[in-house]
Amino acid sequence: MEISLLDLQTGKTAKISRVEGGSEAQSKLAALNIRVGKTVKKITMQPFRGPVVIAIGNTKVTLGRGLAMKIFVEPEK
Amino acid sequence: MKILLIGNPNVGKSAFFSRLTGVNVVISNYPGTTVEFRQGKMKFGKKLAEIIDVPGHYMMEPTCKAEKVATQMLKEGDLVINVVDATNLERNLYLTLQLLEKKIPVIVALNFWDEAKHQGVGIDIETLEKILKIPVVPTCAVTGEGIKRLVSRLPEAKAHSFCRNEQERWCEIGRIIEAVQRLESKRHTLFEKLEDLSVKPLTGLPIAACVLSLTFYLVRLIGENLIGYLFEPLFGLYSPLAMRLSDFLGSGFIHDVLIGSLVGGEIDYVQSMGLLTTGLFVPIGMVLPYVFAFYLALGFLEDSGYLPRLATLVDNVMHKFGMHGLAIIPMLLGLGCNVPGALATRILETRRQRFIAATLMAISIPCMAQIAMVFGLLGQYGAKGLGILFATLAAVWFILGFLLNKIMKGVTPETFMEIPPYRVPHVRILAKKLWMRIRKFLTEAIPFVFLGVFFVNILYATGVIEYVSNVTAPVIVGVLGLPKEAVASLVIGFLRKDVAVGMLLPLGLSMKQLVIASTVLTMYFPCIATFVVLFRELGAKDLAKSTLIMVLASFSVGGILNLIL
């Protein structure tokens, strides 16, 4: 079942299935290895519409919720 | 010959630059430490090569200022040292592949090699060289490992002109990683646990509160003790010498300029206003100890990798003021000196964010030189005076930030930043950075302090101060409740804020007046050095707007304080 990164439970890992947004946003995300097929772990989400922190390989990234909403994942069972 | 250092942010390009050229530059553990390109020279064979440290970027498509600069630089370069983070090979290779399309000779420095080994990342360098068809040298720039080998292999750098689109590059990277990288199963280290704990809000916020209060406590503790046990005794030894010079000079203009006026037949280091008394004591005896303590603490915060985590924690709050969490970096740097603070606003990608950050920093972040003097002046009243001052400045920051975000057109873009791993700061790098900053303070602040002290004498001798204070008396006396002589301090504050605070001492102000004067001095105008940098960063029009905000805000806040205190 595909959900957005925003809805992924904290602490869970998932595989990226789809990235929405324009090509500039997509390349920007890809440059930090956020692209289809990569496994991502959601470390935490800051309250009050704060950013999401994820780990992807050895890279940790803070990204705003608007960006996180564009990333869709398949949670691992 | 021009050699460019190109790579993703925070991969150690500046450390390479420092190693190759012998020029010391600030190195920290967060992406975006280097905001403008720097040049240096290196001996290469029999010739001198120019080395250019290019601000970090993730890809060659110019989407932000840093990437535009890099793309431009590439046209002028003869050779690229592509610095690659060995612990993040996969995504770093994207830029490498793009560089291999640009018909410029490239050599890869596989940096953080030691850390990669430690993390169980194995990279088959021979195979990587074969696939990329360029030399690949494992390095550790901060310790200098592999640098010599890198330099000796520079002539082997090869230019290619592959032609791939984005999809093809990622496919190629997939194949390369498959062929050269082996990951051992990783153990969870203490550092990694701490990394997670310090960004989760429940644990992260208390950690942030502890880290920040400990930092400021240590700065004050170290600063006070340096003054009490080192600098005051030193000036105690210097006093007889200065007194003898004073006797020798007798009275007259030269005595007034060099020694200043004696207070009760003695030299008073803060009030005398001579070049060899106040001019030396203010920067060295009162400000330097705090500057030292602050930069020592800041070095630890920068090099450990904590700052991007702090930025993540405060990001939601900062967005209410039209900035990213990363805006805390210019704010923190501004506490040391507003000049690097203003430069660091470049870490924010839009003009709107940079304007808000620069204005807020210039208006309500006092630099360490000024804080040290205010400690000296207001300290006698205990925590109360200092408390009111800093609470007022904080309130101004919040209210003004909120208003600017509401009034200014445009939106704050989504936060998107890489968080580096925690690293144990290198003592050598900490010490070097501390020394560079101290040296900068000494060479840049002392001339201005001298100039400030000199101008005080000139302005008094020519009657300018008297004229200005009579003209401005309605505002200074009527609105702010200060004696009209205080205007002299505001005039000099444009040159040096520390000297300006010192000039308040002989006026015999009450605590309330001292608080008001210190607040207005912080807010009304940046010092000339900051002003020049702001002019460069914001342009004339925005700086004029920013200055207008400062002047209006400072006098209204000063007036309000005068009414309610």
Interface residues (C-beta under 8 A of the other chain):
Chain A: E24 S27 K28 L29 A30 A31 L32 N33 R35 I43 T44 Q46 P47 F48 R49 G50 P51 V53 G57 N58 T59 K60 V61 T62 L63 G64 R65 G66 L67
Chain B: Y58 M59 E61 T63 T87 N88 E90 R91 Y94 Q119 V121 E166 W170 E195 D196 V199 K200 P201 G204 P308 A311 T312 L313 D315 N316 V317 H319 G325 P413 E414 T415 F416 M417 E418 I419 P421
